[in-house]
């Protein structure tokens, strides 16, 4: 019984240790992720136009990752 528990514990620990050992993208896998179809923004011109419209309405510029906005006061 003791050998069974130790075997199960060893198997569980080895799976847990090897499960998190390979993080990140290898250099030879980056060519697939760099394709145009894999971009979050499929059309950069349309994204630029959408940003222009958004910031014109918001009366602020830049700070796309931060909260808040401008009141448009000069």
PDB file of N, CA, C, O and CB in Angstrom:
ATOM      1  N   UNK A   1       0.827  -1.199   0.000  1.00  0.00           N
ATOM      2  CA  UNK A   1       0.000   0.000   0.000  1.00  0.00           C
ATOM      3  C   UNK A   1       0.868   1.259   0.000  1.00  0.00           C
ATOM      4  O   UNK A   1       0.575   2.243  -0.679  1.00  0.00           O
ATOM      5  CB  UNK A   1      -0.939   0.000   1.213  1.00  0.00           C
ATOM      6  N   UNK A   2       1.950   1.191   0.788  1.00  0.00           N
ATOM      7  CA  UNK A   2       2.841   2.347   0.875  1.00  0.00           C
ATOM      8  C   UNK A   2       3.523   2.614  -0.467  1.00  0.00           C
ATOM      9  O   UNK A   2       3.730   3.770  -0.837  1.00  0.00           O
ATOM     10  CB  UNK A   2       3.896   2.128   1.970  1.00  0.00           C
ATOM     11  N   UNK A   3       3.870   1.563  -1.192  1.00  0.00           N
ATOM     12  CA  UNK A   3       4.508   1.747  -2.502  1.00  0.00           C
ATOM     13  C   UNK A   3       3.526   2.322  -3.508  1.00  0.00           C
ATOM     14  O   UNK A   3       3.918   3.089  -4.388  1.00  0.00           O
ATOM     15  CB  UNK A   3       5.070   0.416  -3.020  1.00  0.00           C
ATOM     16  N   UNK A   4       2.271   1.963  -3.390  1.00  0.00           N
ATOM     17  CA  UNK A   4       1.250   2.511  -4.292  1.00  0.00           C
ATOM     18  C   UNK A   4       1.066   4.003  -4.055  1.00  0.00           C
ATOM     19  O   UNK A   4       0.957   4.772  -5.010  1.00  0.00           O
ATOM     20  CB  UNK A   4      -0.091   1.777  -4.104  1.00  0.00           C
ATOM     21  N   UNK A   5       1.031   4.416  -2.809  1.00  0.00           N
ATOM     22  CA  UNK A   5       0.883   5.835  -2.481  1.00  0.00           C
ATOM     23  C   UNK A   5       2.104   6.616  -2.947  1.00  0.00           C
ATOM     24  O   UNK A   5       1.971   7.712  -3.493  1.00  0.00           O
ATOM     25  CB  UNK A   5       0.673   6.026  -0.966  1.00  0.00           C
ATOM     26  N   UNK A   6       3.287   6.061  -2.735  1.00  0.00           N
ATOM     27  CA  UNK A   6       4.493   6.767  -3.182  1.00  0.00           C
ATOM     28  C   UNK A   6       4.574   6.820  -4.706  1.00  0.00           C
ATOM     29  O   UNK A   6       5.067   7.806  -5.254  1.00  0.00           O
ATOM     30  CB  UNK A   6       5.746   6.089  -2.617  1.00  0.00           C
ATOM     31  N   UNK A   7       4.107   5.797  -5.398  1.00  0.00           N
ATOM     32  CA  UNK A   7       4.102   5.807  -6.862  1.00  0.00           C
ATOM     33  C   UNK A   7       3.124   6.849  -7.392  1.00  0.00           C
ATOM     34  O   UNK A   7       3.434   7.561  -8.347  1.00  0.00           O
ATOM     35  CB  UNK A   7       3.743   4.416  -7.410  1.00  0.00           C
ATOM     36  N   UNK A   8       1.958   6.943  -6.786  1.00  0.00           N
ATOM     37  CA  UNK A   8       0.967   7.940  -7.195  1.00  0.00           C
ATOM     38  C   UNK A   8       1.478   9.341  -6.891  1.00  0.00           C
ATOM     39  O   UNK A   8       1.293  10.254  -7.695  1.00  0.00           O
ATOM     40  CB  UNK A   8      -0.385   7.695  -6.486  1.00  0.00           C
ATOM     41  N   UNK A   9       2.112   9.521  -5.751  1.00  0.00           N
ATOM     42  CA  UNK A   9       2.668  10.830  -5.401  1.00  0.00           C
ATOM     43  C   UNK A   9       3.785  11.215  -6.361  1.00  0.00           C
ATOM     44  O   UNK A   9       3.861  12.366  -6.791  1.00  0.00           O
ATOM     45  CB  UNK A   9       3.190  10.827  -3.956  1.00  0.00           C
ATOM     46  N   UNK A  10       4.652  10.265  -6.701  1.00  0.00           N
ATOM     47  CA  UNK A  10       5.726  10.540  -7.652  1.00  0.00           C
ATOM     48  C   UNK A  10       5.157  10.894  -9.021  1.00  0.00           C
ATOM     49  O   UNK A  10       5.633  11.832  -9.660  1.00  0.00           O
ATOM     50  CB  UNK A  10       6.667   9.333  -7.765  1.00  0.00           C
ATOM     51  N   UNK A  11       4.168  10.176  -9.471  1.00  0.00           N
ATOM     52  CA  UNK A  11       3.537  10.451 -10.763  1.00  0.00           C
ATOM     53  C   UNK A  11       2.864  11.818 -10.762  1.00  0.00           C
ATOM     54  O   UNK A  11       2.979  12.559 -11.739  1.00  0.00           O
ATOM     55  CB  UNK A  11       2.512   9.360 -11.103  1.00  0.00           C
ATOM     56  N   UNK A  12       2.174  12.163  -9.701  1.00  0.00           N
ATOM     57  CA  UNK A  12       1.504  13.462  -9.598  1.00  0.00           C
ATOM     58  C   UNK A  12       2.512  14.605  -9.584  1.00  0.00           C
ATOM     59  O   UNK A  12       2.317  15.614 -10.261  1.00  0.00           O
ATOM     60  CB  UNK A  12       0.636  13.517  -8.338  1.00  0.00           C
ATOM     61  N   UNK A  13       3.571  14.455  -8.828  1.00  0.00           N
ATOM     62  CA  UNK A  13       4.592  15.505  -8.758  1.00  0.00           C
ATOM     63  C   UNK A  13       5.304  15.654 -10.095  1.00  0.00           C
ATOM     64  O   UNK A  13       5.573  16.774 -10.530  1.00  0.00           O
ATOM     65  CB  UNK A  13       5.611  15.197  -7.649  1.00  0.00           C
ATOM     66  N   UNK A  14       5.612  14.537 -10.752  1.00  0.00           N
ATOM     67  CA  UNK A  14       6.308  14.631 -12.039  1.00  0.00           C
ATOM     68  C   UNK A  14       5.427  15.274 -13.103  1.00  0.00           C
ATOM     69  O   UNK A  14       5.937  16.022 -13.937  1.00  0.00           O
ATOM     70  CB  UNK A  14       6.755  13.245 -12.503  1.00  0.00           C
ATOM     71  N   UNK A  15       4.143  15.013 -13.103  1.00  0.00           N
ATOM     72  CA  UNK A  15       3.229  15.661 -14.057  1.00  0.00           C
ATOM     73  C   UNK A  15       3.112  17.145 -13.745  1.00  0.00           C
ATOM     74  O   UNK A  15       3.096  17.966 -14.663  1.00  0.00           O
ATOM     75  CB  UNK A  15       1.831  14.996 -14.020  1.00  0.00           C
ATOM     76  N   UNK A  16       3.031  17.500 -12.483  1.00  0.00           N
ATOM     77  CA  UNK A  16       2.916  18.912 -12.104  1.00  0.00           C
ATOM     78  C   UNK A  16       4.175  19.690 -12.460  1.00  0.00           C
ATOM     79  O   UNK A  16       4.086  20.839 -12.893  1.00  0.00           O
ATOM     80  CB  UNK A  16       2.634  19.040 -10.609  1.00  0.00           C
ATOM     81  N   UNK A  17       5.329  19.092 -12.287  1.00  0.00           N
ATOM     82  CA  UNK A  17       6.588  19.781 -12.579  1.00  0.00           C
ATOM     83  C   UNK A  17       6.783  19.949 -14.082  1.00  0.00           C
ATOM     84  O   UNK A  17       7.201  21.015 -14.533  1.00  0.00           O
ATOM     85  CB  UNK A  17       7.774  19.013 -11.977  1.00  0.00           C
ATOM     86  N   UNK A  18       6.491  18.926 -14.852  1.00  0.00           N
ATOM     87  CA  UNK A  18       6.700  19.012 -16.303  1.00  0.00           C
ATOM     88  C   UNK A  18       5.582  19.752 -17.012  1.00  0.00           C
ATOM     89  O   UNK A  18       5.755  20.154 -18.163  1.00  0.00           O
ATOM     90  CB  UNK A  18       6.833  17.629 -16.890  1.00  0.00           C
ATOM     91  N   UNK A  19       4.457  19.944 -16.374  1.00  0.00           N
ATOM     92  CA  UNK A  19       3.342  20.643 -17.015  1.00  0.00           C
ATOM     93  C   UNK A  19       3.600  22.119 -17.222  1.00  0.00           C
ATOM     94  O   UNK A  19       3.043  22.709 -18.148  1.00  0.00           O
ATOM     95  CB  UNK A  19       2.104  20.472 -16.202  1.00  0.00           C
ATOM     96  N   UNK A  20       4.419  22.732 -16.397  1.00  0.00           N
ATOM     97  CA  UNK A  20       4.698  24.164 -16.490  1.00  0.00           C
ATOM     98  C   UNK A  20       6.116  24.455 -16.955  1.00  0.00           C
ATOM     99  O   UNK A  20       6.587  25.584 -16.818  1.00  0.00           O
ATOM    100  CB  UNK A  20       4.462  24.822 -15.155  1.00  0.00           C
ATOM    101  N   UNK A  21       6.792  23.478 -17.491  1.00  0.00           N
ATOM    102  CA  UNK A  21       8.195  23.676 -17.830  1.00  0.00           C
ATOM    103  C   UNK A  21       8.404  24.391 -19.158  1.00  0.00           C
ATOM    104  O   UNK A  21       9.466  24.977 -19.365  1.00  0.00           O
ATOM    105  CB  UNK A  21       8.892  22.359 -17.865  1.00  0.00           C
ATOM    106  N   UNK A  22       7.433  24.366 -20.061  1.00  0.00           N
ATOM    107  CA  UNK A  22       7.624  24.943 -21.391  1.00  0.00           C
ATOM    108  C   UNK A  22       6.695  26.141 -21.571  1.00  0.00           C
ATOM    109  O   UNK A  22       5.570  25.998 -22.050  1.00  0.00           O
ATOM    110  CB  UNK A  22       7.368  23.884 -22.494  1.00  0.00           C
ATOM    111  N   UNK A  23       7.174  27.320 -21.185  1.00  0.00           N
ATOM    112  CA  UNK A  23       6.393  28.534 -21.334  1.00  0.00           C
ATOM    113  C   UNK A  23       7.005  29.393 -22.425  1.00  0.00           C
ATOM    114  O   UNK A  23       8.226  29.422 -22.584  1.00  0.00           O
ATOM    115  CB  UNK A  23       6.315  29.308 -20.004  1.00  0.00           C
ATOM    116  N   UNK A  24       6.173  30.088 -23.171  1.00  0.00           N
ATOM    117  CA  UNK A  24       6.675  30.974 -24.213  1.00  0.00           C
ATOM    118  C   UNK A  24       6.680  30.320 -25.578  1.00  0.00           C
ATOM    119  O   UNK A  24       6.395  29.132 -25.729  1.00  0.00           O
ATOM    120  CB  UNK A  24       8.061  31.435 -23.872  1.00  0.00           C
ATOM    121  N   UNK A  25       7.009  31.124 -26.556  1.00  0.00           N
ATOM    122  CA  UNK A  25       7.033  30.685 -27.940  1.00  0.00           C
ATOM    123  C   UNK A  25       8.484  30.503 -28.357  1.00  0.00           C
ATOM    124  O   UNK A  25       9.324  31.371 -28.124  1.00  0.00           O
ATOM    125  CB  UNK A  25       6.303  31.698 -28.871  1.00  0.00           C
ATOM    126  N   UNK A  26       8.762  29.380 -28.967  1.00  0.00           N
ATOM    127  CA  UNK A  26      10.111  29.120 -29.457  1.00  0.00           C
ATOM    128  C   UNK A  26      10.378  29.968 -30.694  1.00  0.00           C
ATOM    129  O   UNK A  26       9.437  30.338 -31.396  1.00  0.00           O
ATOM    130  CB  UNK A  26      10.303  27.617 -29.773  1.00  0.00           C
ATOM    131  N   UNK A  27      11.637  30.284 -30.976  1.00  0.00           N
ATOM    132  CA  UNK A  27      11.950  31.122 -32.149  1.00  0.00           C
ATOM    133  C   UNK A  27      11.460  30.534 -33.463  1.00  0.00           C
ATOM    134  O   UNK A  27      11.083  31.287 -34.361  1.00  0.00           O
ATOM    135  CB  UNK A  27      13.437  31.342 -32.236  1.00  0.00           C
ATOM    136  N   UNK A  28      11.452  29.227 -33.605  1.00  0.00           N
ATOM    137  CA  UNK A  28      11.003  28.628 -34.855  1.00  0.00           C
ATOM    138  C   UNK A  28       9.482  28.578 -34.963  1.00  0.00           C
ATOM    139  O   UNK A  28       8.958  28.261 -36.032  1.00  0.00           O
ATOM    140  CB  UNK A  28      11.569  27.234 -34.987  1.00  0.00           C
ATOM    141  N   UNK A  29       8.765  28.882 -33.893  1.00  0.00           N
ATOM    142  CA  UNK A  29       7.309  28.929 -33.938  1.00  0.00           C
ATOM    143  C   UNK A  29       6.779  30.338 -34.186  1.00  0.00           C
ATOM    144  O   UNK A  29       5.578  30.512 -34.393  1.00  0.00           O
ATOM    145  CB  UNK A  29       6.738  28.391 -32.648  1.00  0.00           C
ATOM    146  N   UNK A  30       7.633  31.327 -34.171  1.00  0.00           N
ATOM    147  CA  UNK A  30       7.188  32.712 -34.312  1.00  0.00           C
ATOM    148  C   UNK A  30       6.776  33.052 -35.729  1.00  0.00           C
ATOM    149  O   UNK A  30       6.031  34.012 -35.930  1.00  0.00           O
ATOM    150  CB  UNK A  30       8.275  33.649 -33.871  1.00  0.00           C
ATOM    151  N   UNK A  31       7.234  32.299 -36.724  1.00  0.00           N
ATOM    152  CA  UNK A  31       6.851  32.612 -38.092  1.00  0.00           C
ATOM    153  C   UNK A  31       5.360  32.419 -38.317  1.00  0.00           C
ATOM    154  O   UNK A  31       4.756  33.145 -39.105  1.00  0.00           O
ATOM    155  CB  UNK A  31       7.635  31.756 -39.064  1.00  0.00           C
ATOM    156  N   UNK A  32       4.760  31.454 -37.639  1.00  0.00           N
ATOM    157  CA  UNK A  32       3.322  31.225 -37.776  1.00  0.00           C
ATOM    158  C   UNK A  32       2.542  32.360 -37.115  1.00  0.00           C
ATOM    159  O   UNK A  32       1.529  32.811 -37.650  1.00  0.00           O
ATOM    160  CB  UNK A  32       2.924  29.866 -37.157  1.00  0.00           C
ATOM    161  N   UNK A  33       3.012  32.825 -35.951  1.00  0.00           N
ATOM    162  CA  UNK A  33       2.314  33.880 -35.229  1.00  0.00           C
ATOM    163  C   UNK A  33       2.508  35.249 -35.857  1.00  0.00           C
ATOM    164  O   UNK A  33       1.736  36.164 -35.575  1.00  0.00           O
ATOM    165  CB  UNK A  33       2.773  33.913 -33.803  1.00  0.00           C
ATOM    166  N   UNK A  34       3.514  35.412 -36.698  1.00  0.00           N
ATOM    167  CA  UNK A  34       3.787  36.703 -37.314  1.00  0.00           C
ATOM    168  C   UNK A  34       3.006  36.911 -38.607  1.00  0.00           C
ATOM    169  O   UNK A  34       3.170  37.944 -39.256  1.00  0.00           O
ATOM    170  CB  UNK A  34       5.262  36.838 -37.586  1.00  0.00           C
ATOM    171  N   UNK A  35       2.175  35.973 -38.992  1.00  0.00           N
ATOM    172  CA  UNK A  35       1.408  36.114 -40.229  1.00  0.00           C
ATOM    173  C   UNK A  35       0.313  37.157 -40.055  1.00  0.00           C
ATOM    174  O   UNK A  35      -0.130  37.426 -38.938  1.00  0.00           O
ATOM    175  CB  UNK A  35       0.799  34.763 -40.651  1.00  0.00           C
ATOM    176  N   UNK A  36      -0.116  37.738 -41.161  1.00  0.00           N
ATOM    177  CA  UNK A  36      -1.129  38.795 -41.150  1.00  0.00           C
ATOM    178  C   UNK A  36      -2.451  38.299 -40.553  1.00  0.00           C
ATOM    179  O   UNK A  36      -3.155  39.065 -39.896  1.00  0.00           O
ATOM    180  CB  UNK A  36      -1.362  39.319 -42.575  1.00  0.00           C
ATOM    181  N   UNK A  37      -2.786  37.045 -40.771  1.00  0.00           N
ATOM    182  CA  UNK A  37      -4.057  36.510 -40.258  1.00  0.00           C
ATOM    183  C   UNK A  37      -4.071  36.414 -38.735  1.00  0.00           C
ATOM    184  O   UNK A  37      -5.143  36.359 -38.132  1.00  0.00           O
ATOM    185  CB  UNK A  37      -4.326  35.135 -40.856  1.00  0.00           C
ATOM    186  N   UNK A  38      -2.907  36.393 -38.114  1.00  0.00           N
ATOM    187  CA  UNK A  38      -2.827  36.227 -36.668  1.00  0.00           C
ATOM    188  C   UNK A  38      -2.837  37.552 -35.911  1.00  0.00           C
ATOM    189  O   UNK A  38      -2.824  37.546 -34.680  1.00  0.00           O
ATOM    190  CB  UNK A  38      -1.586  35.460 -36.317  1.00  0.00           C
ATOM    191  N   UNK A  39      -2.860  38.671 -36.600  1.00  0.00           N
ATOM    192  CA  UNK A  39      -2.874  39.974 -35.935  1.00  0.00           C
ATOM    193  C   UNK A  39      -4.212  40.219 -35.260  1.00  0.00           C
ATOM    194  O   UNK A  39      -5.253  39.798 -35.765  1.00  0.00           O
ATOM    195  CB  UNK A  39      -2.575  41.094 -36.937  1.00  0.00           C
ATOM    196  N   UNK A  40      -4.189  40.897 -34.125  1.00  0.00           N
ATOM    197  CA  UNK A  40      -5.436  41.265 -33.465  1.00  0.00           C
ATOM    198  C   UNK A  40      -6.182  42.317 -34.271  1.00  0.00           C
ATOM    199  O   UNK A  40      -7.413  42.331 -34.304  1.00  0.00           O
ATOM    200  CB  UNK A  40      -5.164  41.778 -32.052  1.00  0.00           C
ATOM    201  N   UNK A  41      -5.431  43.193 -34.915  1.00  0.00           N
ATOM    202  CA  UNK A  41      -6.017  44.230 -35.761  1.00  0.00           C
ATOM    203  C   UNK A  41      -5.750  43.829 -37.202  1.00  0.00           C
ATOM    204  O   UNK A  41      -4.608  43.866 -37.661  1.00  0.00           O
ATOM    205  CB  UNK A  41      -5.426  45.658 -35.438  1.00  0.00           C
ATOM    206  N   UNK A  42      -6.804  43.445 -37.915  1.00  0.00           N
ATOM    207  CA  UNK A  42      -6.597  42.925 -39.262  1.00  0.00           C
ATOM    208  C   UNK A  42      -6.263  44.015 -40.265  1.00  0.00           C
ATOM    209  O   UNK A  42      -5.529  43.762 -41.221  1.00  0.00           O
ATOM    210  CB  UNK A  42      -7.820  42.181 -39.716  1.00  0.00           C
ATOM    211  N   UNK A  43      -6.785  45.222 -40.072  1.00  0.00           N
ATOM    212  CA  UNK A  43      -6.535  46.304 -41.021  1.00  0.00           C
ATOM    213  C   UNK A  43      -5.994  47.509 -40.257  1.00  0.00           C
ATOM    214  O   UNK A  43      -6.755  48.172 -39.552  1.00  0.00           O
ATOM    215  CB  UNK A  43      -7.833  46.677 -41.808  1.00  0.00           C
ATOM    216  N   UNK A  44      -4.708  47.811 -40.376  1.00  0.00           N
ATOM    217  CA  UNK A  44      -4.144  48.922 -39.602  1.00  0.00           C
ATOM    218  C   UNK A  44      -4.685  50.285 -40.019  1.00  0.00           C
ATOM    219  O   UNK A  44      -4.750  51.196 -39.193  1.00  0.00           O
ATOM    220  CB  UNK A  44      -2.647  48.923 -39.734  1.00  0.00           C
ATOM    221  N   UNK A  45      -5.074  50.445 -41.279  1.00  0.00           N
ATOM    222  CA  UNK A  45      -5.632  51.729 -41.727  1.00  0.00           C
ATOM    223  C   UNK A  45      -6.994  51.959 -41.079  1.00  0.00           C
ATOM    224  O   UNK A  45      -7.299  53.065 -40.632  1.00  0.00           O
ATOM    225  CB  UNK A  45      -5.757  51.768 -43.276  1.00  0.00           C
ATOM    226  N   UNK A  46      -7.803  50.917 -41.032  1.00  0.00           N
ATOM    227  CA  UNK A  46      -9.114  51.035 -40.384  1.00  0.00           C
ATOM    228  C   UNK A  46      -8.958  51.295 -38.887  1.00  0.00           C
ATOM    229  O   UNK A  46      -9.723  52.068 -38.309  1.00  0.00           O
ATOM    230  CB  UNK A  46      -9.947  49.758 -40.616  1.00  0.00           C
ATOM    231  N   UNK A  47      -7.984  50.661 -38.264  1.00  0.00           N
ATOM    232  CA  UNK A  47      -7.731  50.895 -36.847  1.00  0.00           C
ATOM    233  C   UNK A  47      -7.303  52.338 -36.598  1.00  0.00           C
ATOM    234  O   UNK A  47      -7.737  52.958 -35.627  1.00  0.00           O
ATOM    235  CB  UNK A  47      -6.661  49.930 -36.331  1.00  0.00           C
ATOM    236  N   UNK A  48      -6.455  52.871 -37.469  1.00  0.00           N
ATOM    237  CA  UNK A  48      -6.029  54.264 -37.338  1.00  0.00           C
ATOM    238  C   UNK A  48      -7.208  55.213 -37.498  1.00  0.00           C
ATOM    239  O   UNK A  48      -7.313  56.200 -36.769  1.00  0.00           O
ATOM    240  CB  UNK A  48      -4.947  54.592 -38.371  1.00  0.00           C
ATOM    241  N   UNK A  49      -8.092  54.924 -38.440  1.00  0.00           N
ATOM    242  CA  UNK A  49      -9.288  55.750 -38.641  1.00  0.00           C
ATOM    243  C   UNK A  49     -10.212  55.669 -37.428  1.00  0.00           C
ATOM    244  O   UNK A  49     -10.754  56.684 -36.990  1.00  0.00           O
ATOM    245  CB  UNK A  49     -10.042  55.310 -39.912  1.00  0.00           C
ATOM    246  N   UNK A  50     -10.390  54.475 -36.889  1.00  0.00           N
ATOM    247  CA  UNK A  50     -11.231  54.325 -35.695  1.00  0.00           C
ATOM    248  C   UNK A  50     -10.646  55.076 -34.503  1.00  0.00           C
ATOM    249  O   UNK A  50     -11.386  55.699 -33.742  1.00  0.00           O
ATOM    250  CB  UNK A  50     -11.398  52.841 -35.344  1.00  0.00           C
ATOM    251  N   UNK A  51      -9.317  55.023 -34.332  1.00  0.00           N
ATOM    252  CA  UNK A  51      -8.673  55.789 -33.260  1.00  0.00           C
ATOM    253  C   UNK A  51      -8.870  57.286 -33.465  1.00  0.00           C
ATOM    254  O   UNK A  51      -9.119  58.016 -32.506  1.00  0.00           O
ATOM    255  CB  UNK A  51      -7.175  55.461 -33.190  1.00  0.00           C
ATOM    256  N   UNK A  52      -8.760  57.747 -34.706  1.00  0.00           N
ATOM    257  CA  UNK A  52      -8.942  59.170 -35.004  1.00  0.00           C
ATOM    258  C   UNK A  52     -10.364  59.615 -34.654  1.00  0.00           C
ATOM    259  O   UNK A  52     -10.557  60.669 -34.049  1.00  0.00           O
ATOM    260  CB  UNK A  52      -8.644  59.455 -36.494  1.00  0.00           C
ATOM    261  N   UNK A  53     -11.342  58.822 -35.029  1.00  0.00           N
ATOM    262  CA  UNK A  53     -12.739  59.165 -34.734  1.00  0.00           C
ATOM    263  C   UNK A  53     -12.986  59.134 -33.226  1.00  0.00           C
ATOM    264  O   UNK A  53     -13.638  60.028 -32.687  1.00  0.00           O
ATOM    265  CB  UNK A  53     -13.705  58.191 -35.455  1.00  0.00           C
ATOM    266  N   UNK A  54     -12.469  58.112 -32.544  1.00  0.00           N
ATOM    267  CA  UNK A  54     -12.687  57.997 -31.105  1.00  0.00           C
ATOM    268  C   UNK A  54     -12.082  59.178 -30.365  1.00  0.00           C
ATOM    269  O   UNK A  54     -12.742  59.780 -29.518  1.00  0.00           O
ATOM    270  CB  UNK A  54     -12.097  56.692 -30.579  1.00  0.00           C
ATOM    271  N   UNK A  55     -10.831  59.518 -30.672  1.00  0.00           N
ATOM    272  CA  UNK A  55     -10.166  60.587 -29.938  1.00  0.00           C
ATOM    273  C   UNK A  55     -10.681  61.961 -30.353  1.00  0.00           C
ATOM    274  O   UNK A  55     -10.549  62.917 -29.589  1.00  0.00           O
ATOM    275  CB  UNK A  55      -8.665  60.511 -30.150  1.00  0.00           C
ATOM    276  N   UNK A  56     -11.265  62.084 -31.546  1.00  0.00           N
ATOM    277  CA  UNK A  56     -11.900  63.350 -31.915  1.00  0.00           C
ATOM    278  C   UNK A  56     -13.163  63.560 -31.091  1.00  0.00           C
ATOM    279  O   UNK A  56     -13.446  64.674 -30.650  1.00  0.00           O
ATOM    280  CB  UNK A  56     -12.231  63.377 -33.424  1.00  0.00           C
ATOM    281  N   UNK A  57     -13.918  62.491 -30.885  1.00  0.00           N
ATOM    282  CA  UNK A  57     -15.126  62.590 -30.064  1.00  0.00           C
ATOM    283  C   UNK A  57     -14.781  62.755 -28.591  1.00  0.00           C
ATOM    284  O   UNK A  57     -15.492  63.446 -27.862  1.00  0.00           O
ATOM    285  CB  UNK A  57     -16.005  61.354 -30.257  1.00  0.00           C
ATOM    286  N   UNK A  58     -13.708  62.134 -28.152  1.00  0.00           N
ATOM    287  CA  UNK A  58     -13.325  62.153 -26.745  1.00  0.00           C
ATOM    288  C   UNK A  58     -12.583  63.430 -26.373  1.00  0.00           C
ATOM    289  O   UNK A  58     -12.463  63.751 -25.191  1.00  0.00           O
ATOM    290  CB  UNK A  58     -12.466  60.948 -26.424  1.00  0.00           C
ATOM    291  N   UNK A  59     -12.089  64.154 -27.358  1.00  0.00           N
ATOM    292  CA  UNK A  59     -11.346  65.399 -27.166  1.00  0.00           C
ATOM    293  C   UNK A  59     -10.056  65.169 -26.394  1.00  0.00           C
ATOM    294  O   UNK A  59      -9.619  66.017 -25.616  1.00  0.00           O
ATOM    295  CB  UNK A  59     -12.207  66.419 -26.439  1.00  0.00           C
ATOM    296  N   UNK A  60      -9.471  64.035 -26.617  1.00  0.00           N
ATOM    297  CA  UNK A  60      -8.184  63.723 -26.001  1.00  0.00           C
ATOM    298  C   UNK A  60      -7.330  62.997 -27.022  1.00  0.00           C
ATOM    299  O   UNK A  60      -7.832  62.532 -28.046  1.00  0.00           O
ATOM    300  CB  UNK A  60      -8.362  62.866 -24.709  1.00  0.00           C
ATOM    301  N   UNK A  61      -6.055  62.901 -26.747  1.00  0.00           N
ATOM    302  CA  UNK A  61      -5.191  62.166 -27.660  1.00  0.00           C
ATOM    303  C   UNK A  61      -4.223  61.327 -26.856  1.00  0.00           C
ATOM    304  O   UNK A  61      -3.821  61.700 -25.754  1.00  0.00           O
ATOM    305  CB  UNK A  61      -4.432  63.121 -28.605  1.00  0.00           C
ATOM    306  N   UNK A  62      -3.855  60.193 -27.418  1.00  0.00           N
ATOM    307  CA  UNK A  62      -2.922  59.293 -26.753  1.00  0.00           C
ATOM    308  C   UNK A  62      -3.548  58.612 -25.557  1.00  0.00           C
ATOM    309  O   UNK A  62      -4.747  58.747 -25.314  1.00  0.00           O
ATOM    310  CB  UNK A  62      -1.692  60.042 -26.323  1.00  0.00           C
ATOM    311  N   UNK A  63      -2.748  57.890 -24.819  1.00  0.00           N
ATOM    312  CA  UNK A  63      -3.233  57.231 -23.611  1.00  0.00           C
ATOM    313  C   UNK A  63      -4.278  56.187 -23.883  1.00  0.00           C
ATOM    314  O   UNK A  63      -5.276  56.113 -23.166  1.00  0.00           O
ATOM    315  CB  UNK A  63      -3.783  58.233 -22.671  1.00  0.00           C
ATOM    316  N   UNK A  64      -4.079  55.376 -24.898  1.00  0.00           N
ATOM    317  CA  UNK A  64      -5.090  54.393 -25.259  1.00  0.00           C
ATOM    318  C   UNK A  64      -5.266  53.324 -24.193  1.00  0.00           C
ATOM    319  O   UNK A  64      -6.329  52.709 -24.110  1.00  0.00           O
ATOM    320  CB  UNK A  64      -4.734  53.747 -26.569  1.00  0.00           C
ATOM    321  N   UNK A  65      -4.257  53.094 -23.385  1.00  0.00           N
ATOM    322  CA  UNK A  65      -4.354  52.063 -22.372  1.00  0.00           C
ATOM    323  C   UNK A  65      -4.753  52.577 -21.005  1.00  0.00           C
ATOM    324  O   UNK A  65      -4.815  51.794 -20.057  1.00  0.00           O
ATOM    325  CB  UNK A  65      -3.070  51.358 -22.266  1.00  0.00           C
ATOM    326  N   UNK A  66      -5.025  53.857 -20.870  1.00  0.00           N
ATOM    327  CA  UNK A  66      -5.330  54.436 -19.570  1.00  0.00           C
ATOM    328  C   UNK A  66      -6.766  54.930 -19.537  1.00  0.00           C
ATOM    329  O   UNK A  66      -7.329  55.302 -20.566  1.00  0.00           O
ATOM    330  CB  UNK A  66      -4.363  55.580 -19.247  1.00  0.00           C
ATOM    331  N   UNK A  67      -7.347  54.931 -18.364  1.00  0.00           N
ATOM    332  CA  UNK A  67      -8.705  55.416 -18.202  1.00  0.00           C
ATOM    333  C   UNK A  67      -8.767  56.928 -18.177  1.00  0.00           C
ATOM    334  O   UNK A  67      -7.745  57.605 -18.059  1.00  0.00           O
ATOM    335  CB  UNK A  67      -9.307  54.861 -16.944  1.00  0.00           C
ATOM    336  N   UNK A  68      -9.940  57.434 -18.287  1.00  0.00           N
ATOM    337  CA  UNK A  68     -10.128  58.884 -18.259  1.00  0.00           C
ATOM    338  C   UNK A  68     -10.204  59.470 -19.652  1.00  0.00           C
ATOM    339  O   UNK A  68      -9.992  58.765 -20.638  1.00  0.00           O
ATOM    340  CB  UNK A  68      -9.007  59.545 -17.489  1.00  0.00           C
ATOM    341  N   UNK A  69     -10.498  60.730 -19.737  1.00  0.00           N
ATOM    342  CA  UNK A  69     -10.598  61.397 -21.029  1.00  0.00           C
ATOM    343  C   UNK A  69     -10.483  62.882 -20.847  1.00  0.00           C
ATOM    344  O   UNK A  69     -10.311  63.379 -19.733  1.00  0.00           O
ATOM    345  CB  UNK A  69     -11.906  61.048 -21.730  1.00  0.00           C
ATOM    346  N   UNK A  70     -10.578  63.583 -21.944  1.00  0.00           N
ATOM    347  CA  UNK A  70     -10.460  65.032 -21.893  1.00  0.00           C
ATOM    348  C   UNK A  70     -11.811  65.697 -22.019  1.00  0.00           C
ATOM    349  O   UNK A  70     -12.748  65.119 -22.571  1.00  0.00           O
ATOM    350  CB  UNK A  70      -9.536  65.526 -22.983  1.00  0.00           C
ATOM    351  N   UNK A  71     -11.915  66.919 -21.504  1.00  0.00           N
ATOM    352  CA  UNK A  71     -13.171  67.650 -21.599  1.00  0.00           C
ATOM    353  C   UNK A  71     -13.203  68.515 -22.849  1.00  0.00           C
ATOM    354  O   UNK A  71     -14.254  69.047 -23.205  1.00  0.00           O
ATOM    355  CB  UNK A  71     -13.384  68.510 -20.357  1.00  0.00           C
ATOM    356  N   UNK A  72     -12.074  68.662 -23.514  1.00  0.00           N
ATOM    357  CA  UNK A  72     -12.016  69.490 -24.707  1.00  0.00           C
ATOM    358  C   UNK A  72     -11.721  70.947 -24.408  1.00  0.00           C
ATOM    359  O   UNK A  72     -11.731  71.770 -25.323  1.00  0.00           O
ATOM    360  CB  UNK A  72     -13.301  69.388 -25.452  1.00  0.00           C
ATOM    361  N   UNK A  73     -11.457  71.293 -23.152  1.00  0.00           N
ATOM    362  CA  UNK A  73     -11.161  72.678 -22.792  1.00  0.00           C
ATOM    363  C   UNK A  73      -9.748  73.039 -23.223  1.00  0.00           C
ATOM    364  O   UNK A  73      -8.834  72.219 -23.132  1.00  0.00           O
ATOM    365  CB  UNK A  73     -11.334  72.900 -21.277  1.00  0.00           C
ATOM    366  N   UNK A  74      -9.574  74.263 -23.690  1.00  0.00           N
ATOM    367  CA  UNK A  74      -8.235  74.721 -24.076  1.00  0.00           C
ATOM    368  C   UNK A  74      -7.701  75.671 -23.033  1.00  0.00           C
ATOM    369  O   UNK A  74      -6.585  76.173 -23.168  1.00  0.00           O
ATOM    370  CB  UNK A  74      -8.256  75.402 -25.458  1.00  0.00           C
TER     371      UNK A  74
END
